[in-house]
Amino acid sequence: MRRPSRAEVLRRWSLAAALLLVVAVLAWGLVGRDDPEPEAATATTSTDAVAATTTTAVSSTAPPTTRSTGVFLPDTGPPGPVVGGGPLRTYRVEVEQGAGIPVEEFAGSVERILSDPRGWTSADGISLQRLPGPEAEMTVTLATPATVDLLCYPLRTDGDVSCAKEGRAIINVRRWIEGAAPSGLDLGRYREYLISHELGHVLGHHHEPCPGPGALAPVMLQQTLGIAPCAPNPWPAPDVQAG
């Protein structure tokens, strides 16, 4: 039998290595598919604990007007009023250039949601204030899907959902524009849920299950993926009278 040449041996080893690489990539893509929503990332959870968290796709296409730049435009308006009672927590707002949403518009929506008495001011007994500068202790960021993937890493957002990480509520512009039908919320109420849920993680709150059939869904339930058997609810304190 003819002994293989050195070139033939190297070629065979190269083919074997390529096959092993393909198998490894496919296996990695299947790891951790049991926890489907990257909103699971919390401000108090280590990155090691959330590294395997993954997502079930909610939408297959990004908003057509977005363009990832990695450049963030800060809200430069005057400080907002202090709302609520109790210890003061401050936040700033920024929007990625290319997200297709004016920063003033997004900042106004965030401030309205976080100032609502049905929000965290009542649920946690705190005060909230929007500040324009870096002295704010928390940040609410609106970013394109590709940038969200980078900011949330090692949490896998797969371009579909939002997360919270290291004092930052990172909102995926895809969800902000499209909402999420499984939540049972219209777009306006879904946005209220999205901001409340992600800032809830920054404030130290973890996910909660549905308490029972027909009950209002806790705001920390992963409503982007569905609420059954609960009823839709975007607020941390839904029983408080709206302003």
Secondary structure, DSSP 8 states (H G I E B T S, - for coil): -----HHHHHHHHHHHHHHHHHHHHHHHHTTTTTS--GGG--TTS-HHHHTT-----S-SS--TT------EEE--S-----EESSSEEEEEEEEETTSSS-HHHHHHHHHHHHHSTTSHHHHHT-EEEE-SSTT-SEEEEEE-HHHHHHHHTTS--TTT--EEETTEEEEEHHHHHH--GGGT--HHHHHHHHHHHHHHHHTT-------STTSB--TTS-TTS--TTSB----SSTTS---
